[in-house]
Amino acid sequence: MMKLYKLLQSIEVIESWNKKDMDVKGIAYNSKSVGPGDLFVCIKGNKADGHKYISQAIEKGAVAIVVEDYKPVPNIPQFRVKDTRQALALLSHIYYGRPSEEMKVIGITATNGKTSTTFMVNTILEKYGLKTGIIGTVMVKYGDYIEPSILTTPESLDLQHYFSQMRRQGISHAVMEVSSSALELNRVGSVDFDIVTFNNINREHIDLHGSFEKYFEYKTSIIRNAKSTAWAVLNLDCPYSKSLIDKTEAKVLTLGVKDNTGDLYCSNLDLSTGRPKFKVHIQNPVKAGKVEYKPQEFVVDLSVPGYHSVYNSMVAISVGLLSGIPIPIIRQAINSFKGVERRFQIIYDKNFKII
């Protein structure tokens, strides 16, 4: 529970009507989820507009509303903002007590490979004994809780609720897939990212954003908006990822498979068995907190097939290093990773393979 006016301090209110302070017992953006004492935030979606469901929300107990468009509703405090999605992200962050600031949050974005990379990173963190949470296309998981995912990146209110539950369970590291839609719709607007990665981009999702330029703009905002104390992991083999090196205030770690000028690169790549084997070179010293990795090299022998897995694993290894995890643990974890269940998974491998 929180006082309405204290909650509203986190957003810029353009106009207000029927103003009065009160206790807010919760926040809702879906009228079906409204409970007595809730603040109802009217967001506009592709199929539905929350402004059309204000009367239903009030019938279910909403005590105040946040809108983009004024609606004549008597006796109910109403607050108009420029962007209700942005407001929802800020309000949720404050209502749940800024939970993402109390853990290491790792954001994984790319056109291809987000899910596999997220699970690879989680495997490395868990192998080191860290308590982790994972949010992505397949599931939301933390502690003993598992929930099948509806969206790759949950709506901001749901996301902050998950972070709050993770904090309650003592989760230290949360790994999440970040979709371009989530970035466009402000679902991660108030998430305190500590490590962000951008591996690749292609024209696969242009239809969602209208043009490749808009897709690139939204997709890369997670890098461009990263805080100065965060790390950004960029792939030199992707010209779009490479172009972001000087477009972020974050500290940058670069990697390459073909390009050997980055902080990390690989050599002796062998794909003859289908499962990549290669040597990782740490070319420049990497300092993550109190841990510093000097220039060195080590061999990786993946259990998952495909050239794309090399890139995914290089990103995951980079995140492992930036999380201060010893290289033997990183190697053990990445080599033992068997893939994401029901995604690109080997289910039989003897005299022939079933993938």
C-alpha positions in Angstrom: 0.0 0.0 0.0 1.2 3.5 -0.8 -0.1 7.0 -0.7 -1.3 8.2 -4.1 0.5 11.5 -4.1 3.8 9.8 -3.2 3.4 7.4 -6.1 2.5 10.2 -8.5 5.8 12.0 -7.7 7.5 9.6 -10.0 5.6 10.8 -13.1 5.0 14.1 -14.9 1.3 15.0 -14.6 0.1 17.4 -17.2 -3.4 18.0 -15.9 -5.5 16.6 -13.0 -9.1 16.5 -11.9 -10.9 15.7 -8.6 -7.6 15.7 -6.8 -7.3 14.1 -3.4 -4.7 11.9 -1.7 -5.6 8.4 -0.6 -4.1 4.9 0.0 -3.4 2.9 -3.2 -3.6 -0.8 -2.6 -2.3 -1.8 -6.1 -1.8 -0.9 -9.7 -3.7 -2.3 -12.7 -3.6 -1.8 -16.5 -6.2 -4.5 -17.3 -9.7 -3.7 -16.1 -10.3 -7.4 -15.5 -7.4 -7.4 -12.9 -8.6 -4.3 -11.0 -9.2 -4.8 -7.3 -10.7 -2.5 -4.6 -8.3 0.4 -3.9 -6.3 0.1 -7.2 -4.9 2.8 -9.4 -6.0 2.1 -13.0 -3.5 3.1 -15.7 -5.1 3.3 -19.2 -2.7 2.1 -21.8 -3.3 1.9 -25.5 -2.5 -1.4 -27.3 -2.8 -2.6 -30.8 -6.2 -4.3 -30.1 -7.5 -2.6 -27.0 -7.5 0.9 -25.4 -7.7 1.0 -21.6 -9.6 4.3 -21.8 -12.6 2.4 -23.0 -12.7 0.3 -19.9 -12.6 3.0 -17.2 -16.2 2.5 -16.1 -15.5 -1.3 -15.6 -12.4 -0.5 -13.7 -14.3 1.9 -11.4 -17.1 -0.7 -10.9 -14.4 -3.2 -9.7 -13.0 -0.7 -7.2 -10.4 1.6 -8.9 -10.0 4.7 -6.8 -8.0 6.8 -9.3 -7.0 6.7 -13.0 -4.1 7.8 -15.1 -4.9 8.7 -18.7 -3.6 10.1 -21.9 -7.0 11.4 -22.9 -9.4 13.0 -20.5 -12.6 11.2 -19.8 -15.5 12.8 -17.9 -15.7 10.6 -14.8 -17.2 12.3 -11.7 -15.6 12.0 -8.2 -12.7 9.9 -9.3 -9.2 11.5 -9.2 -7.9 11.6 -12.8 -4.4 12.4 -13.9 -3.3 13.0 -17.5 0.2 12.2 -18.7 1.9 12.3 -22.1 2.6 8.5 -22.2 0.7 6.1 -20.0 3.0 3.2 -20.8 6.0 5.2 -19.6 4.0 6.3 -16.6 3.1 2.6 -15.9 6.8 1.6 -15.9 7.7 4.4 -13.5 4.7 3.9 -11.2 5.4 0.1 -11.0 9.1 0.7 -10.3 8.2 3.0 -7.3 5.3 0.9 -6.1 7.4 -2.2 -5.7 10.2 -0.4 -4.1 12.8 -0.2 -7.0 13.5 -4.0 -6.9 15.8 -4.2 -9.9 18.2 -1.8 -8.2 18.9 -4.5 -5.6 20.1 -7.2 -8.0 22.3 -7.5 -11.0 20.1 -7.4 -14.1 21.4 -8.7 -17.4 19.5 -7.7 -20.6 19.9 -9.8 -23.7 18.8 -8.5 -27.0 19.3 -9.7 -30.7 17.1 -10.6 -33.6 18.2 -14.2 -33.2 19.5 -16.2 -30.3 18.1 -14.3 -27.3 16.6 -17.3 -25.7 19.6 -19.6 -26.1 22.0 -16.9 -24.9 19.8 -16.1 -21.9 19.8 -19.8 -20.9 23.5 -20.1 -21.5 24.1 -17.1 -19.2 21.8 -18.5 -16.5 23.7 -21.9 -16.7 27.0 -20.1 -16.1 25.6 -18.1 -13.1 24.0 -21.1 -11.5 27.1 -23.2 -12.0 28.9 -20.7 -9.8 26.2 -21.1 -7.1 24.5 -17.8 -7.6 20.7 -17.5 -7.0 19.2 -16.5 -10.4 16.0 -15.5 -12.0 15.2 -15.8 -15.7 12.6 -13.9 -17.8 12.1 -14.7 -21.4 10.2 -16.3 -24.3 10.0 -19.8 -22.6 9.4 -19.0 -19.0 9.7 -16.9 -15.9 11.7 -18.7 -13.3 13.1 -17.9 -9.9 13.7 -20.1 -6.9 11.0 -22.9 -7.1 8.6 -20.7 -9.1 8.1 -21.4 -12.8 5.5 -19.8 -15.1 5.2 -20.3 -18.8 5.7 -17.0 -20.6 3.0 -15.1 -22.6 5.3 -12.3 -23.8 9.0 -12.4 -24.4 9.3 -9.4 -22.1 6.4 -8.9 -19.7 4.4 -5.7 -19.3 6.2 -3.3 -17.0 3.9 -3.8 -14.0 4.2 -7.6 -14.2 8.0 -7.3 -14.7 8.4 -5.2 -11.6 6.2 -7.7 -9.7 8.6 -10.5 -10.8 11.6 -8.4 -9.7 9.9 -7.8 -6.3 9.3 -11.6 -5.9 12.9 -12.3 -6.9 14.2 -9.8 -4.3 12.0 -11.5 -1.6 13.6 -14.9 -2.5 17.2 -13.4 -2.4 17.8 -13.6 -6.1 21.2 -11.9 -6.9 21.2 -12.0 -10.7 18.3 -11.7 -13.1 18.7 -12.6 -16.8 16.1 -11.4 -19.2 15.3 -11.4 -22.9 14.5 -7.9 -24.1 12.4 -7.7 -27.3 12.2 -4.7 -29.6 8.5 -4.5 -28.9 9.2 -4.2 -25.1 11.7 -1.4 -25.8 9.2 0.4 -28.0 6.4 0.0 -25.5 8.4 1.1 -22.5 8.0 -2.3 -20.7 11.6 -2.1 -19.5 11.6 1.7 -19.0 12.6 1.7 -15.3 14.7 -1.5 -15.2 18.1 -0.9 -13.7 20.3 -2.9 -16.2 23.9 -3.7 -15.1 24.9 -5.6 -18.3 23.3 -5.3 -21.7 24.2 -7.3 -24.8 23.4 -6.7 -28.5 24.5 -9.6 -30.7 22.8 -9.3 -34.1 20.0 -7.7 -36.1 18.3 -8.5 -39.3 15.0 -7.6 -41.1 12.9 -10.3 -39.4 10.6 -8.0 -37.3 10.2 -4.9 -39.5 6.5 -5.5 -39.8 6.1 -4.7 -36.0 7.8 -1.3 -36.3 7.1 -0.1 -39.8 10.7 0.2 -41.1 14.2 -1.3 -40.4 15.3 2.2 -39.2 12.6 2.2 -36.5 13.3 -1.4 -35.6 17.1 -0.6 -35.2 16.2 2.5 -33.2 14.1 0.6 -30.7 16.3 -2.5 -30.6 19.5 -0.5 -29.8 17.9 1.8 -27.2 18.9 -0.7 -24.5 22.5 0.0 -25.4 22.2 3.7 -26.1 20.4 4.3 -22.8 22.6 2.2 -20.6 23.9 3.9 -17.5 27.6 4.8 -17.2 28.3 2.1 -14.6 26.8 -0.6 -16.8 28.6 -2.9 -19.3 27.5 -3.2 -23.0 28.6 -6.3 -24.8 28.9 -5.7 -28.6 29.6 -8.0 -31.5 32.2 -6.6 -33.9 31.1 -9.0 -36.7 27.7 -7.3 -36.8 28.2 -3.8 -38.3 25.1 -2.6 -36.6 26.3 -3.7 -33.2 29.8 -2.4 -33.9 28.3 1.1 -34.7 27.1 1.4 -31.1 30.6 1.4 -29.5 30.6 5.2 -29.2 26.9 5.6 -28.9 26.6 4.6 -25.2 27.8 5.9 -21.9 28.2 2.3 -20.7 31.6 0.6 -20.5 32.0 -1.5 -23.7 33.3 -5.0 -24.1 33.7 -6.2 -27.7 33.8 -9.7 -29.1 34.3 -11.3 -32.5 34.4 -14.6 -34.3 35.7 -13.3 -37.6 37.0 -10.0 -36.3 40.0 -10.6 -34.0 40.5 -7.0 -32.8 38.0 -7.1 -29.9 38.5 -7.7 -26.2 37.5 -11.3 -26.9 37.8 -13.3 -30.1 37.9 -16.9 -31.1 40.3 -19.0 -33.3 40.7 -22.6 -34.4 37.0 -22.9 -35.0 36.1 -26.5 -35.8 32.6 -27.3 -37.0 33.3 -30.7 -38.5 31.2 -32.6 -36.0 28.4 -30.0 -36.0 29.2 -29.1 -32.4 31.6 -26.1 -32.4 35.0 -26.4 -30.8 37.2 -23.3 -30.6 39.7 -21.3 -28.7 38.7 -18.1 -26.8 41.3 -15.4 -26.6 41.0 -12.6 -23.9 43.0 -10.1 -25.8 42.7 -7.1 -23.4 42.5 -7.2 -19.6 38.9 -7.4 -18.4 38.2 -5.9 -15.0 34.8 -6.7 -13.3 34.6 -5.3 -9.8 37.4 -6.8 -7.8 38.1 -9.5 -10.4 40.6 -8.9 -13.2 41.2 -11.3 -16.1 44.6 -11.0 -17.7 45.1 -11.8 -21.4 44.9 -15.5 -21.8 43.2 -18.2 -23.9 41.1 -21.3 -23.3 39.3 -24.0 -25.3 35.5 -24.3 -25.5 33.9 -27.5 -26.7 30.1 -26.9 -27.1 27.4 -29.5 -26.6 25.0 -27.5 -28.8 25.3 -27.5 -32.6 25.6 -24.7 -35.1 27.7 -21.7 -36.1 25.2 -19.4 -34.4 25.9 -21.1 -31.1 29.5 -19.8 -31.3 28.2 -16.2 -31.2 25.6 -17.0 -28.4 28.3 -18.7 -26.3 30.8 -15.8 -26.8 28.1 -13.4 -25.5 27.4 -15.7 -22.6 31.1 -16.1 -21.8 31.5 -12.3 -21.8 28.6 -11.9 -19.4 30.2 -14.6 -17.2 33.5 -12.6 -17.1 31.7 -9.3 -16.3 30.0 -11.1 -13.5 33.3 -12.1 -12.0 33.0 -15.8 -12.5 36.2 -17.9 -12.7 37.1 -19.1 -16.2 37.1 -22.9 -15.2 33.5 -22.5 -14.0 32.5 -20.6 -17.2 34.1 -23.3 -19.4 32.5 -26.2 -17.4 29.0 -24.5 -17.6 29.2 -23.5 -21.3 30.5 -26.9 -22.4 27.7 -28.7 -20.5 24.9 -26.6 -21.8 22.5 -28.9 -23.7 20.2 -26.3 -25.3 16.8 -24.9 -24.5 14.1 -27.6 -24.2 11.9 -27.7 -27.2 13.9 -25.0 -29.0 17.1 -26.0 -30.9 17.6 -29.2 -29.0 19.3 -32.5 -29.8 17.1 -35.3 -28.5 18.9 -38.3 -30.1 22.6 -38.6 -31.0 24.0 -42.0 -31.8 24.2 -43.4 -35.3 22.1 -40.5 -36.5 20.9 -37.2 -35.0 17.4 -35.9 -34.3 17.3 -32.2 -33.7 
